[in-house]
Amino acid sequence: MVDLAFGLAGKVLEKLGSFAYQELCLAWGLQTDLKKIERTISTIKIVLLDAEDKQASNLVLRDWLWQLKDILYDADDVIDEIEYNALRKQAITAYGSTSTKVRHFFSSSMALPSRLKLAHKIKDIRERLDEIKANKNQFNLIERREDEHVMPMWREMTHSSVESLVIGRHGDKEKIVEPLMKANGNVNVISIVGLGGMGKTTLAKLVYNDETVVNHFQLKMWVCVSTDFRVTRLMEEVLKSAGCKVNKNSSTEDTLQTRLRELLEDKRFLLVLDDVRNDNRNKWVELIDLLNGGSHGSVIVVTTRSHKVSSILDPIYTHSLEGLSKEDCLSLFVKCAFKEGEDKRYPNLLSIADKIVEKCKRVPLAVKSLGGLLYSKVDEREWEFVRDSEIWELEENEGSILLALRLSYNQMPIHLKRCFAYCVNFPKDHEFNNFLLIEQWVAHGLILQLPVYKKQELEDIGDLYIKELMSRCFFQDLDEPIFDMYTFKMHDLVHDLVLSIGHEEWLEIDSDNKDMASTVHHLSISSSDQQVSKFSNKLANVRSIMYRTKPHVSSVEACISRFKSLRVLAIPGSNFENLPSSIGTQKHLRYLDLSNNLSIKKLPNSFCKLHNLQTLLLGGCRNLERLPKDMRNMINLRFLGISTKDTCLFVNGVCCFNSLQILFVVECPRLECLFPQMDRCLTNLRILVFVDCDSLTSLPPIIKHLKALESLCICDCEEIDLTGGGGGGDVQDLNLRLQILYIINLPKLEILPEWLLGSANTLKELHINGCENLNALPEWLPTLKSLHSLEIIECDELSSLPEGIHHMKTLRKVKIKDCPQLVTRLEDWSNIPELELDSEDDQEYDEHSEKGEDDQDDQEDDEDSKKGEDDEEDA
């Protein structure tokens, strides 16, 4: 089940129990029935954990749970409707015109017919719940409570620590590197073949990042293939991996082929095609023909589960990847289950670990998943439960891998189960963005502010959820975070698990005819409009729709008119010119993605009736002329991404947006200001981003009022002058809380602004990139008390660093690249754990450097020498 009944009941009870909600119900005469509903749900909820566990072996119980969930969904909608009316009243009171306020006063906050209709719905829910409560007695369910007050344990997973979990694969790596370095044909194929979960992708990454390999190839690219072997798509992905921009709207197959040949011409390249499943030789030959333009020694490394796929590739070497040795499995498990060195304190647990590892059948993914499950747990009973679980008696096509993953899932706390199961909405090999996934979780009410999280924002709690799932191996391939954003993926076997959990509530509408369950609440659409119409008429309570294709506006209008319980509607990359005005009827909508629509020019004013909307994505809508005049009524917005041709974002009077946490302003070439009136605005804004705002000449004076602002990014704004952003006054009195600052490609920047001193106690990361006229860093920079990361790249005029910067005690990471005037020595930074310098002066002092010291003509001798050194180390 995508949303477990226990979690859904908790969400409904949380809303019913809030003081503000009870006051509303009292005012509207709805309190009596809603109190009865609250008591009934509370009585049922205490046996739901037991019911969830027993439903697999009891079909009647399973049906009872589905009936309960349907009622809870309806209750959630009713509560939401009451909250919507309260938000509408709040918006009108704050921003309505005089005539609007008068009409609202005489009509009351909810018209009598609407109130009677709502009362009827509440009565119906109460009666259905009473029947459900009476029927529960037949199942002999026992009371169980989840401990919501234990702080979840998770290992801090970073880009580098994921790689450090590789154990027992360095011998496999050397066996692949050797033929790879000796390849002399035009396009040479090496295949890595093994079962799912064996670590084929991890091994390919080890080869890809090997220093000898990096130095050998002039161009390296990585493409995840999976089931989609369309040659046009693969050309696009190869170009993007090489750093080329690809415009899908204007790129034809011919232009892609031309660009690909130009990219590869006379270059020795390495291309990894990960997770290949195509066994059609004709498609493979077509792709190889396009990759023939490179120089001799170019290599394609393919990972696949199938020996049949490998055989049609004519590889020069096939590496069959087997399971880890028992010793390596145990070492990997210990590394995942214990903090460093802690295993020695618990010899009793190590004997249990030995038996658990045996059940994993030498499969690394299974070992890591169960190790992550037991991380920091030292109660013997918890370890014995995993060892002795009945789940090992089940038969699965993938053997121990899916059994281990299922066991790990079963032991998750409810909040994690709900968030993980929601990921059924995304296709295999989907690249998740932490911001977007978290905001969708928020939209569905899947993130709870439990006491254990104190007063953290929902987005911060969602980030903890991702890290928990990462530590349990349900997410992987974490990309290097950039400005609070990062991407990650889900192993395809983990995706198989999430499909098995959520398939009854999720449906992908595609070209294939298929049966459809009445229990579907989430739609992914990758088919024609006719197919959408065919299926939509059979569904009712749909709560999310994600388009994977460009729909006709009539299809969107049909969905908006048909489904009135939507929380998430994602239509990225569409090309309709007008959003249907019926969008204003979506009272429950929290998340709306219209990004990268190059045709849309305006939004209907009915759009501003979306008082519950929390996330609005309009980035990449470059022809959007302006925002609707009553946008200020959308007082619940937490995340806004916007592109527009307008000169001012919000021109219609005071517009506070005090719920807004994240604001991305991108591709706004005419933008000159944010607000004409700026007092008391954006008081809770935490992340602010400006990208490609060519007419913006300064940061708005409002910045001095943004006391909650933690992260600021200004990128590709040609005219901006940062020195005036503080708005005057003593910079020491600004009391800003900036923690992260990115300054990228600002040609007018000559010196850092004084208002940064307002964040002297909080600034942790400073990234300066492509500021060609920056000539000095301020002398006060070393006084920043919390700075731990400093990055300076491509600053042509920067010739010196302020005195004392090398001795900053907090500094942990320094990266200085492509600053030709700047002379800095490696020995000056001896106390910095992570250091990356590449000036000529550094080359003289870097005794460990293996690059750039030999002439190009002696490259082969250099490679042989390095190989000899590697062999010596192995010996």
C-alpha positions in Angstrom: 0.0 0.0 0.0 1.4 3.4 -0.9 -0.2 5.1 2.1 -0.5 2.8 5.1 -3.8 3.1 7.0 -1.9 3.7 10.3 -0.1 6.7 8.8 -3.2 8.1 7.2 -5.2 7.8 10.4 -2.4 9.6 12.2 -2.5 12.4 9.7 -6.3 12.8 10.0 -6.1 12.8 13.8 -3.3 15.4 13.8 -5.5 17.8 11.8 -8.6 17.1 13.9 -6.7 17.8 17.1 -5.3 21.1 16.2 -6.6 24.0 18.3 -7.2 26.3 15.3 -9.2 23.6 13.5 -11.4 22.9 16.6 -12.2 26.7 16.8 -13.3 26.7 13.2 -15.6 23.7 13.7 -17.1 25.2 16.7 -17.8 28.4 14.8 -19.5 26.5 12.0 -21.5 24.1 14.2 -19.6 21.0 13.0 -17.9 20.1 16.3 -20.1 17.3 17.6 -19.9 15.0 14.6 -16.2 15.7 14.1 -15.4 14.9 17.8 -17.2 11.5 17.3 -15.1 10.9 14.2 -11.9 11.7 16.1 -12.8 9.3 18.9 -13.7 6.5 16.5 -10.5 6.8 14.5 -8.4 6.9 17.7 -10.0 3.6 18.8 -9.4 1.9 15.4 -5.8 3.3 15.0 -4.4 1.4 18.0 -4.9 -2.0 16.3 -3.9 -0.9 12.8 -0.2 -1.9 13.2 -1.3 -5.4 13.9 -3.8 -5.3 11.0 -1.1 -4.2 8.6 1.1 -7.1 9.5 -1.7 -9.8 9.3 -3.4 -8.6 6.1 -1.2 -10.7 3.8 -2.7 -14.0 5.2 -6.3 -12.7 5.7 -8.1 -11.4 2.6 -11.2 -10.3 4.6 -8.9 -8.2 6.8 -7.2 -6.8 3.8 -10.6 -5.7 2.3 -11.5 -4.2 5.7 -8.3 -2.1 5.6 -9.1 -0.9 2.1 -12.6 0.2 3.2 -11.0 2.1 6.1 -8.5 3.8 3.9 -11.3 5.0 1.5 -13.1 6.5 4.5 -9.9 8.2 5.8 -9.2 9.7 2.4 -12.7 11.1 2.4 -12.3 12.5 5.9 -9.0 14.1 4.9 -10.8 15.8 2.0 -13.5 17.2 4.3 -11.0 18.5 6.8 -9.1 20.0 3.9 -12.1 21.8 2.6 -12.8 23.4 6.0 -9.2 24.6 6.1 -9.4 25.9 2.6 -12.3 28.1 3.6 -10.4 29.4 6.5 -7.4 30.3 4.3 -9.7 32.0 1.8 -11.2 34.1 4.6 -7.6 35.0 5.7 -6.6 36.0 2.2 -9.6 38.2 1.7 -9.2 39.8 5.1 -5.6 40.6 4.3 -5.6 41.5 0.6 -9.2 41.8 -0.6 -10.6 45.0 -2.0 -13.2 46.9 -0.1 -16.0 45.6 -2.3 -14.7 42.0 -1.9 -14.6 42.3 1.8 -18.2 43.7 1.9 -19.5 40.8 -0.2 -17.6 38.3 2.0 -19.0 39.9 5.2 -22.7 39.6 4.0 -22.2 36.1 2.5 -20.3 34.7 5.6 -17.2 32.6 5.3 -19.2 29.6 4.0 -22.5 29.8 2.3 -25.4 27.9 3.9 -25.8 25.4 1.0 -22.1 24.6 1.2 -22.2 24.2 5.0 -25.2 21.8 4.7 -23.4 19.8 2.0 -20.3 19.5 4.2 -22.4 18.5 7.2 -23.9 15.7 5.2 -20.4 14.4 4.1 -19.3 14.5 7.8 -22.4 12.5 8.9 -21.8 9.9 6.1 -18.1 9.5 7.2 -19.2 9.1 10.8 -21.7 6.3 10.0 -19.2 4.5 7.7 -16.6 4.6 10.5 -19.0 3.2 13.0 -19.6 0.3 10.8 -15.9 -0.3 10.3 -15.3 -0.1 14.0 -18.0 -2.7 14.6 -16.5 -5.1 12.1 -12.9 -4.9 13.5 -13.8 -7.2 16.4 -14.0 -10.2 14.2 -10.2 -10.1 13.5 -9.0 -10.4 17.1 -6.5 -7.6 16.6 -4.2 -6.6 19.4 -3.2 -3.1 20.4 0.2 -1.9 19.3 1.8 1.5 19.4 4.7 2.8 17.4 7.4 4.6 19.5 7.4 8.0 17.9 9.9 9.5 20.4 13.0 7.7 19.4 15.4 9.7 17.2 15.9 7.9 14.0 19.5 6.6 13.5 21.2 7.2 10.2 24.7 7.3 8.9 25.7 10.6 7.3 26.0 9.5 3.6 28.2 11.7 1.4 29.4 11.4 -2.1 32.8 10.1 -1.0 31.5 7.9 1.9 29.4 5.9 -0.5 32.5 5.0 -2.6 34.3 4.1 0.6 31.9 1.3 1.3 33.4 -0.7 -1.6 35.0 -3.9 -0.2 36.4 -6.9 -2.1 36.2 -5.5 -5.6 39.6 -4.1 -6.3 40.8 -7.3 -7.8 37.8 -7.2 -10.2 38.7 -3.6 -11.0 42.3 -4.5 -12.0 41.1 -7.3 -14.3 39.0 -4.8 -16.2 41.5 -1.9 -16.2 44.2 -4.1 -17.8 42.4 -4.9 -21.2 40.8 -1.4 -21.1 44.3 0.3 -21.2 45.6 -2.1 -23.9 42.6 -1.7 -26.2 43.7 -0.5 -29.7 40.7 -0.9 -31.9 38.5 2.0 -33.0 35.6 1.2 -30.6 36.3 -1.5 -28.1 33.6 -3.0 -25.9 34.1 -4.5 -22.4 31.2 -6.0 -20.6 30.5 -6.5 -16.9 27.9 -9.3 -16.4 26.2 -10.2 -13.1 23.0 -10.7 -11.2 21.1 -7.7 -9.8 22.6 -6.3 -6.6 26.1 -7.8 -7.2 27.6 -4.3 -7.6 28.1 -4.0 -11.4 27.5 -0.3 -11.4 29.8 0.2 -8.3 32.6 -1.7 -10.1 32.1 0.3 -13.2 32.5 3.5 -11.1 35.7 2.2 -9.6 37.1 1.7 -13.1 35.7 5.1 -14.3 37.3 7.0 -11.5 40.6 5.1 -11.4 43.4 7.6 -11.7 45.2 5.7 -14.5 42.0 5.5 -16.5 41.3 9.2 -15.9 44.7 10.2 -17.3 44.4 7.8 -20.2 41.2 9.1 -21.8 40.6 12.6 -23.3 36.8 12.3 -22.8 34.7 10.4 -20.3 31.0 9.9 -20.4 28.4 7.9 -18.4 24.9 7.1 -19.5 22.2 5.0 -17.6 20.4 3.0 -20.3 18.0 0.6 -18.6 15.0 -0.4 -20.8 15.0 2.7 -23.1 17.5 1.9 -25.9 16.2 4.6 -28.3 19.3 5.7 -30.2 18.2 9.3 -30.3 17.8 9.4 -26.5 21.2 7.8 -26.0 22.8 10.4 -28.3 21.2 13.2 -26.1 22.4 11.6 -22.9 26.0 11.1 -24.2 26.2 14.8 -25.2 24.8 15.9 -21.8 27.3 13.7 -20.0 30.1 15.4 -21.9 28.8 18.8 -20.8 27.0 19.8 -24.0 23.7 21.6 -23.7 20.9 19.7 -25.5 17.6 21.5 -26.5 15.0 18.7 -27.0 12.6 21.1 -28.7 15.0 22.1 -31.5 17.4 19.1 -31.8 16.7 16.7 -34.7 18.3 13.3 -35.2 20.6 14.8 -37.9 21.8 17.6 -35.7 22.4 15.2 -32.8 24.5 12.9 -35.0 26.5 15.9 -36.3 27.2 17.2 -32.8 28.1 13.7 -31.5 30.7 13.2 -34.3 32.2 16.6 -33.7 32.4 15.8 -30.0 34.2 12.5 -30.5 36.4 13.4 -33.4 40.0 12.4 -32.9 39.5 11.9 -29.2 40.2 8.7 -27.2 37.0 8.4 -25.1 35.6 6.2 -22.4 31.8 5.7 -22.4 30.0 3.7 -19.7 26.6 2.3 -20.7 25.1 1.2 -17.4 22.3 -1.4 -17.0 21.9 -2.3 -20.7 19.0 -4.7 -21.4 18.6 -4.4 -25.2 19.3 -7.7 -27.0 18.5 -6.4 -30.5 21.8 -6.4 -32.4 20.5 -4.0 -35.1 20.0 -1.3 -32.5 23.4 -1.9 -31.1 25.1 -1.7 -34.5 23.3 1.6 -35.2 24.7 3.0 -32.0 28.2 1.7 -32.6 28.2 3.3 -36.1 27.6 6.7 -34.5 30.4 6.2 -32.0 33.0 5.3 -34.5 34.4 8.8 -34.8 36.8 8.6 -31.8 40.5 7.8 -32.0 42.0 4.3 -31.6 41.8 3.0 -28.0 38.3 4.3 -27.3 36.3 2.0 -25.0 32.7 1.4 -24.2 32.1 -0.4 -20.8 28.7 -2.0 -20.6 27.1 -3.4 -17.4 24.3 -5.9 -17.9 22.5 -8.8 -16.1 22.3 -10.8 -19.3 25.0 -12.9 -20.9 22.9 -12.8 -24.1 23.1 -9.0 -24.2 26.9 -9.2 -23.6 27.3 -11.7 -26.5 25.8 -9.5 -29.1 28.3 -6.7 -28.3 31.4 -8.6 -29.5 33.3 -7.6 -26.4 37.1 -7.7 -26.2 36.7 -8.8 -22.6 33.8 -10.1 -20.5 34.0 -9.9 -16.8 31.5 -12.2 -14.9 30.9 -10.6 -11.5 30.4 -13.1 -8.7 29.4 -12.7 -5.1 31.7 -11.5 -2.4 33.7 -13.9 -0.3 32.3 -14.7 3.1 35.0 -12.6 4.8 34.4 -9.6 2.6 30.6 -9.9 3.1 31.2 -9.8 6.9 33.5 -6.9 6.6 31.0 -5.0 4.5 28.2 -5.8 7.0 30.3 -4.6 10.0 31.1 -1.4 8.2 27.4 -0.7 7.5 26.1 -1.8 10.9 28.6 -0.2 13.3 30.3 3.1 13.9 34.1 2.8 13.3 35.7 0.5 15.9 32.5 -0.1 17.8 32.1 -3.7 16.6 34.9 -4.8 18.9 32.7 -3.9 21.9 30.0 -6.4 20.9 31.4 -9.8 20.1 28.0 -11.3 20.8 26.5 -9.4 17.9 29.3 -10.4 15.5 28.3 -14.1 15.9 24.7 -13.2 14.9 26.0 -11.1 12.0 27.8 -14.1 10.7 24.5 -16.0 10.3 22.7 -13.0 8.8 25.4 -12.6 6.2 25.1 -16.3 5.2 21.4 -15.7 4.4 22.4 -12.8 2.0 24.1 -15.4 -0.3 27.2 -13.2 -0.9 25.1 -10.3 -2.5 26.5 -6.9 -1.6 23.1 -5.0 -1.9 21.5 -7.4 0.5 24.4 -7.2 3.0 24.4 -3.3 2.9 20.6 -3.1 3.3 20.5 -5.3 6.4 23.7 -3.7 7.8 22.0 -0.3 7.4 18.9 -1.6 9.1 20.9 -2.6 12.2 23.1 0.5 12.3 23.7 1.6 15.9 21.3 -1.0 17.3 23.0 -3.0 20.0 20.0 -4.9 21.4 20.6 -8.6 20.7 16.9 -9.3 20.2 16.7 -6.9 17.2 19.6 -8.7 15.6 18.1 -12.1 16.3 14.8 -11.0 14.8 16.5 -10.3 11.5 18.4 -13.6 11.7 15.4 -15.7 12.5 12.7 -13.8 10.4 10.1 -16.0 8.7 10.7 -14.0 5.6 13.8 -16.1 4.7 11.4 -19.0 4.2 9.6 -17.3 1.3 10.6 -17.9 -2.3 11.5 -15.0 -4.5 12.7 -14.8 -8.1 15.7 -12.7 -7.1 16.4 -14.9 -4.1 18.0 -13.4 -1.0 18.2 -9.9 -2.5 14.5 -9.0 -2.5 14.0 -11.0 0.8 16.6 -8.8 2.5 15.1 -5.6 1.1 11.6 -6.7 2.1 12.8 -7.5 5.6 14.5 -4.1 5.8 11.3 -2.4 4.6 9.2 -4.3 7.1 11.4 -3.0 10.0 11.1 0.7 8.9 9.1 3.1 11.0 5.8 4.1 9.5 6.8 7.6 8.4 9.7 6.1 6.3 7.4 3.4 4.9 4.9 6.0 3.6 7.6 8.2 2.0 9.4 5.2 0.4 6.2 3.7 -0.9 5.3 7.1 -2.6 8.3 6.6 -4.9 6.3 4.1 -6.9 5.2 7.2 -8.8 8.6 7.5 -10.5 10.0 5.3 -13.3 13.1 3.1 -13.0 16.4 4.9 -13.1 14.7 8.2 -12.3 17.1 10.8 -11.0 15.5 12.2 -7.9 16.0 15.9 -6.8 15.8 16.3 -3.0 13.9 19.6 -3.2 11.2 18.3 -5.5 10.7 14.9 -3.8 10.5 16.5 -0.3 7.9 19.0 -1.5 5.8 16.2 -2.9 6.0 14.4 0.4 4.9 17.6 2.1 2.0 18.0 -0.4 0.6 14.6 0.6 1.1 15.2 4.3 3.7 12.4 4.6 6.1 14.4 6.8 5.1 14.7 10.4 6.5 17.2 12.9 6.9 14.7 15.7 8.3 15.9 19.1 11.6 14.2 18.3 12.2 16.7 15.5 11.6 19.6 17.8 10.7 22.7 15.8 12.5 21.8 12.5 10.9 22.9 9.2 9.2 20.2 7.1 11.9 20.5 4.5 14.6 19.7 7.0 12.7 16.7 8.3 12.2 15.5 4.8 16.0 15.7 4.3 16.5 13.5 7.3 14.1 11.0 5.8 16.2 10.8 2.6 19.3 10.3 4.6 17.6 7.5 6.6 16.5 5.8 3.4 20.0 6.3 1.9 21.6 4.6 4.9 19.3 1.6 4.4 20.3 1.4 0.7 16.8 2.3 -0.5 18.4 5.3 -2.2 21.9 5.4 -3.7 24.2 7.2 -6.2 24.1 10.4 -4.2 25.5 13.2 -6.3 27.8 15.9 -4.9 25.5 18.5 -3.2 25.5 21.9 -4.9 23.8 24.8 -3.0 21.7 22.5 -0.8 20.5 20.5 -3.8 21.6 17.0 -4.7 20.3 14.1 -6.8 20.2 10.4 -6.2 18.7 7.2 -7.6 17.0 4.0 -6.6 18.5 0.6 -7.5 16.2 -1.2 -9.9 15.7 -4.1 -7.5 14.6 -1.6 -4.9 12.2 -0.2 -7.5 10.9 -3.7 -8.0 10.2 -3.8 -4.2 8.4 -0.4 -4.2 6.3 -1.6 -7.2 5.3 -4.7 -5.2 4.3 -2.5 -2.3 2.4 0.2 -4.2 1.1 -1.4 -7.4 -2.5 -1.4 -6.2 -2.6 2.4 -5.7 -0.5 3.4 -8.7 -1.2 3.2 -12.4 0.9 4.1 -15.4 -1.3 5.0 -18.4 0.7 4.1 -21.4 0.1 2.5 -24.8 -0.5 -1.0 -23.3 -3.9 -2.1 -22.4 -4.1 -3.3 -18.8 -6.5 -4.0 -16.0 -7.1 -1.2 -13.5 -7.9 -1.5 -9.9 -10.5 0.8 -8.3 -7.9 1.4 -5.5 -5.7 3.6 -7.7 -4.9 7.0 -6.2 -1.8 8.0 -8.2 -1.4 8.3 -12.0 1.7 8.5 -14.2 0.7 9.4 -17.8 2.9 8.5 -20.7 0.3 7.9 -23.4 -2.1 9.5 -25.8 -4.9 11.8 -24.7 -7.5 9.2 -25.8 -5.9 6.6 -23.5 -6.1 9.0 -20.6 -9.7 9.7 -21.2 -10.5 6.0 -21.4 -8.9 5.3 -18.0 -9.9 8.5 -16.2 -13.6 7.8 -16.5 -13.1 4.7 -14.4 -11.3 6.4 -11.5 -12.5 8.7 -8.8 -10.3 9.6 -5.8 -7.0 10.3 -7.6 -4.6 12.4 -5.5 -1.6 12.8 -7.8 -1.0 13.0 -11.6 2.4 13.1 -13.2 2.6 13.6 -17.0 5.6 12.0 -18.7 4.6 13.3 -22.1 3.4 16.6 -23.6 -0.4 16.5 -23.2 -2.9 18.4 -25.1 -4.6 21.1 -23.0 -8.0 19.2 -23.4 -6.4 16.2 -21.6 -5.3 18.5 -18.7 -8.7 20.1 -18.6 -10.4 16.7 -18.4 -8.2 15.6 -15.5 -8.8 18.9 -13.6 -12.5 18.6 -14.1 -12.7 14.9 -13.2 -10.4 14.7 -10.2 -11.2 17.1 -7.4 -8.9 15.5 -4.7 -5.6 16.3 -6.4 -2.6 17.1 -4.1 0.1 16.9 -6.8 -0.2 17.9 -10.5 3.0 17.8 -12.5 3.0 18.8 -16.2 6.6 19.8 -16.9 7.8 20.5 -20.4 4.3 21.0 -21.8 3.5 23.3 -24.7 -0.1 24.5 -24.2 -0.6 28.3 -24.3 -3.3 28.6 -21.7 -3.8 26.8 -18.4 -7.6 25.9 -18.1 -9.4 28.4 -15.8 -11.0 25.4 -14.1 -7.6 25.0 -12.2 -9.2 27.3 -9.6 -11.6 24.5 -8.5 -8.7 22.4 -7.2 -9.1 23.3 -3.5 -6.8 20.6 -2.3 -3.9 21.1 -4.7 -0.5 21.6 -2.9 2.0 21.0 -5.7 1.8 22.3 -9.2 4.6 21.9 -11.8 4.3 23.8 -15.0 8.0 24.2 -15.5 9.7 24.5 -18.9 6.6 25.4 -20.9 7.9 27.7 -23.6 4.4 28.5 -25.0 2.5 29.7 -21.9 2.1 33.5 -21.7 -0.3 34.0 -18.9 -2.1 32.3 -16.1 -5.8 32.6 -15.4 -6.8 34.8 -12.4 -8.8 31.8 -11.1 -5.4 30.3 -10.5 -5.1 32.6 -7.4 -7.9 30.6 -5.7 -5.4 27.9 -5.0 -5.1 28.9 -1.3 -3.7 25.5 -0.3 -0.9 25.6 -2.9 2.5 25.1 -1.3 4.8 24.5 -4.3 4.6 26.3 -7.6 7.1 25.6 -10.3 7.2 28.0 -13.2 10.9 27.9 -13.9 11.8 27.8 -17.6 8.4 29.4 -18.7 10.4 32.1 -20.4 7.5 33.6 -22.3 5.3 34.1 -19.3 4.4 37.8 -19.4 3.4 38.3 -15.8 2.0 36.7 -12.8 -1.8 37.0 -12.1 -2.8 40.2 -10.2 -4.2 38.4 -7.2 -1.2 36.1 -6.7 -0.8 37.6 -3.2 -3.9 35.6 -2.2 -1.8 32.4 -2.4 -0.7 32.8 1.2 0.3 29.1 1.8 3.2 29.1 -0.7 6.4 27.5 0.6 8.4 27.0 -2.6 8.2 29.2 -5.7 10.3 28.8 -8.9 9.6 31.5 -11.5 10.7 32.7 -15.0 9.0 35.7 -16.5 9.4 38.5 -19.0 8.0 41.0 -16.5 10.2 43.8 -14.9 8.8 43.3 -11.4 7.6 40.0 -9.9 4.8 41.2 -7.7 3.4 44.5 -8.7 -0.1 44.5 -7.1 0.3 46.1 -3.8 1.7 44.6 -0.6 2.5 40.9 -1.0 4.0 39.3 2.0 4.3 35.6 1.2 5.4 35.0 4.8 5.0 31.2 4.4 7.6 31.2 1.6 10.7 29.2 2.4 12.4 28.8 -1.0 12.4 31.3 -3.9 14.1 30.5 -7.3 14.1 33.4 -9.8 15.6 32.1 -13.0 15.7 33.3 -16.7 14.1 36.7 -16.0 16.0 38.9 -18.5 14.0 42.0 -17.8 13.6 41.7 -14.1 14.6 44.9 -12.2 12.9 44.3 -8.8 11.1 41.8 -6.7 8.5 44.0 -5.0 7.5 47.7 -5.3 6.6 47.6 -1.6 8.8 45.5 0.6 8.1 46.0 4.3 7.5 42.8 6.3 7.8 40.5 3.3 9.4 37.1 3.0 10.1 36.9 6.7 10.5 33.1 6.7 12.5 32.9 3.4 15.5 30.5 3.9 16.8 30.0 0.3 17.0 32.7 -2.4 18.4 32.0 -5.9 18.8 34.4 -8.9 19.9 32.9 -12.2 20.1 34.6 -15.6 18.5 37.9 -14.5 20.4 40.2 -16.9 18.7 43.4 -16.0 18.9 43.1 -12.2 21.4 45.8 -11.1 21.4 45.2 -7.4 20.0 42.9 -4.7 16.7 44.3 -3.3 17.0 46.4 -0.2 14.7 43.8 1.4 17.7 41.6 2.0 18.5 43.4 5.2 15.1 42.3 6.6 15.6 38.6 5.7 16.5 37.4 9.1 15.7 33.7 8.3 17.8 33.6 5.0 20.3 30.8 5.1 21.4 30.2 1.5 21.9 32.8 -1.3 22.9 32.2 -4.9 23.5 34.8 -7.6 24.5 33.3 -10.9 24.8 34.8 -14.5 23.4 38.2 -13.6 25.6 40.5 -15.9 24.6 43.9 -14.5 24.3 43.2 -10.8 26.4 45.1 -8.3 26.3 43.5 -4.9 27.9 46.3 -3.0 24.5 48.1 -2.6 22.5 45.1 -1.4 22.6 45.9 2.3 20.4 48.9 2.0 22.6 51.2 4.0 23.3 51.4 7.7 25.9 49.7 9.8 26.6 46.3 8.4 27.3 44.9 11.9 23.6 45.6 12.7 22.2 43.5 9.9 22.2 40.3 11.9 21.9 38.1 8.9 22.0 34.3 9.2 23.6 33.4 5.8 25.2 30.0 5.9 25.9 29.4 2.2 26.7 31.9 -0.5 27.3 31.1 -4.2 28.5 33.9 -6.5 28.9 32.7 -10.1 29.7 34.6 -13.3 29.1 38.2 -12.1 31.4 40.4 -14.4 30.7 43.5 -12.4 31.9 42.1 -9.1 35.2 43.6 -8.0 35.1 43.1 -4.3 32.8 41.2 -1.9 30.0 43.3 -0.4 30.4 44.7 3.2 26.9 43.4 4.1 28.4 39.9 4.2 29.9 40.9 7.6 26.4 40.6 9.0 26.8 36.9 8.6 30.3 36.8 10.2 29.2 34.3 12.8 27.1 31.9 10.6 28.6 31.8 7.0 29.9 28.2 6.4 30.4 28.0 2.7 31.6 30.6 0.2 31.8 29.7 -3.5 33.1 32.3 -6.0 33.2 31.2 -9.6 33.8 33.0 -13.0 34.0 36.5 -11.5 36.5 37.8 -14.0 36.9 41.2 -12.5 37.2 40.3 -8.8 40.6 41.7 -7.9 40.7 41.2 -4.1 39.1 39.5 -1.2 38.4 41.7 1.8 40.8 41.8 4.7 37.9 40.9 7.1 37.4 37.5 5.4 39.5 35.6 7.9 37.3 37.0 10.7 34.4 34.8 9.5 34.0 32.5 12.6 32.2 29.5 11.0 33.6 29.3 7.4 34.6 25.7 6.7 34.5 25.6 2.8 36.1 28.1 0.4 36.0 27.7 -3.4 37.5 30.2 -5.8 37.4 29.3 -9.5 38.2 31.2 -12.7 38.8 34.6 -11.2 41.3 36.1 -13.7 42.2 39.3 -11.8 42.4 37.9 -8.3 46.1 38.2 -7.4 46.3 37.7 -3.6 44.5 36.4 -0.6 44.0 38.3 2.7 46.6 37.8 5.4 45.7 35.1 7.9 43.3 33.1 5.7 45.6 30.1 5.8 45.3 29.9 9.5 41.5 29.9 9.9 40.8 27.2 12.4 37.3 26.4 11.0 38.4 26.0 7.4 38.2 22.3 6.3 37.9 22.5 2.5 39.7 24.8 0.0 39.5 24.7 -3.8 41.3 27.2 -5.9 41.4 26.6 -9.6 42.1 28.6 -12.8 43.1 31.9 -11.1 46.2 32.8 -13.2 47.2 35.8 -11.2 46.9 34.1 -7.8 50.1 32.6 -6.4 49.5 30.2 -3.5 51.6 27.3 -2.3 50.6 23.9 -1.1 52.6 24.2 2.1 50.6 27.3 3.1 47.5 25.2 3.5 49.1 22.4 5.5 46.2 22.3 8.0 43.4 21.9 5.4 42.0 18.3 5.2 40.5 18.7 1.7 42.6 20.7 -0.6 42.5 21.2 -4.4 45.0 23.6 -6.0 46.1 23.6 -9.6 48.3 26.7 -10.2 51.8 26.2 -11.7 53.4 27.1 -8.4 51.5 24.3 -6.7 52.9 21.7 -9.2 56.4 22.4 -7.9 55.3 21.6 -4.3 53.0 18.7 -4.9 55.2 15.7 -4.5 52.2 13.4 -5.1 51.1 14.9 -8.4 51.2 12.4 -11.3 49.8 14.7 -13.9 51.4 17.1 -16.3 55.1 16.4 -15.6 55.9 14.4 -18.7 55.8 15.5 -22.3 52.8 14.4 -24.4 55.0 12.3 -26.7 56.2 10.2 -23.7 52.6 9.4 -22.6 52.9 5.6 -23.1 56.1 5.4 -21.2 54.5 7.3 -18.4 51.5 5.0 -18.3 53.8 1.9 -18.2 55.7 3.5 -15.3 52.5 4.1 -13.4 51.3 0.6 -14.0 54.6 -0.7 -12.6 54.1 1.4 -9.5 50.6 0.0 -9.1 51.9 -3.6 -9.4 54.6 -2.8 -6.8 51.9 -1.5 -4.4 49.7 -4.6 -5.0 52.8 -6.9 -4.3 
